[in-house]
Amino acid sequence: MAHTLLRATIALRTPLGTPLAGDTLFGQLCHGAREAWGDSELARLLDGYPQGAPWLVVSDGFPQGYLPRPTVPPLQASTPHERKRAKGRRWIPLAATALPLPQLLASATNDGEAYGTDAAPVTATVHHNTLNRRTGSTGTGEFAPYSMAQTFHAAGQKIDLWCVIDDERLDRERLELLLAAMGATGFGRDASIGLGKFSVAQVVNADLPMSARAVAHWTLAPCAPQGLKFDGDRSYWRVLTRFGRHGGALALSAQPFKNPVLLAAAGAVFVPAGDFAPRPFVGRGLTGLSKAEPASVHQGYAPALTLQLEEDRGA
């Protein structure tokens, strides 16, 4: 089974109500595949998904030309000010991916540099009203005014999505169609009132420099690494609790929410307990999280890059 890593660059057209998280993007792309090609085609695409054979693995959204800083501790003692400054420098330029760890971390930049000096995203609270059509005004209960957070980017902000496709089930052209359809209708929360819209700038084969001395996997999306024989003493990750919910018609069902699941956030660094071999993705496909739809799956896979780690930490 051959897999290809693609880099899809999108241009944001409206604010976001939901962060561009890989597992959320994957779920909406599954709904898009069902709407475009039918239930039988979605079933074909998902065949073998929990058994390590995903048809598609999607990363989080990152500023164009950058990747998330690996989740590793400081290489040397530092002051609180230095640690705070390093925490804000959370993006690695693509040209640095093959560098030894000290140089790779030294290349990290902050939001202002990655998104552009005047283009760093801003999250703000937006107030909404729901009108009662009988009275022509707001009220209480479902008609009470409410506030929701939205993330605002510069107009046309370019975002990279890294996608691993199974060449036998999906090609670049069909992936671009799915992304374009999602961008036209809107991604995530409040798409019906205009949030989450984007256009697809390009989808191209990824060509990243990688180190021949790599010993670790560097993830680009939340993933489920449990039971995959990684060395816990040499691996690094942040725990993320995902409270998933259904979209489409199931969002209106009596049980729209999925069971919570613990994931490792994007930027995790996993070192195998045995010999290292590069993989296009790591993680597991998750099932059994939904009472409303037993066949539902959750993306516990993440696109994975390689990382030169131990040799430069004095191990």
Secondary structure, 3 states (H helix, E strand, C coil): CCEEEEEEEEEECCCECCCCCHHHHHHHHHHHHHHHHCHHHHHHHHCCHHHCCCCEEEEEEEECCEEECCCCCCCCCCCHHHHHHHHHCCEEEHHHCCCCHHHHHHCCECHHHHHCCCCCCEEEEEEECCCECCCCECCCHHHCCEEEEEEECCCCCEEEEEEEEECCCCCHHHHHHHHHHHHHHCCCCCHHHCCCCEEEEEEEECCCCCCCCCCEEEECCCECCCCCCECCCCCECCEEEECCECCHHHHHCCCCECCCEEEECCCCEECECCCCCCCCEEECCEECCCCCCCCCEECCEEEEEEECCHHHHCC
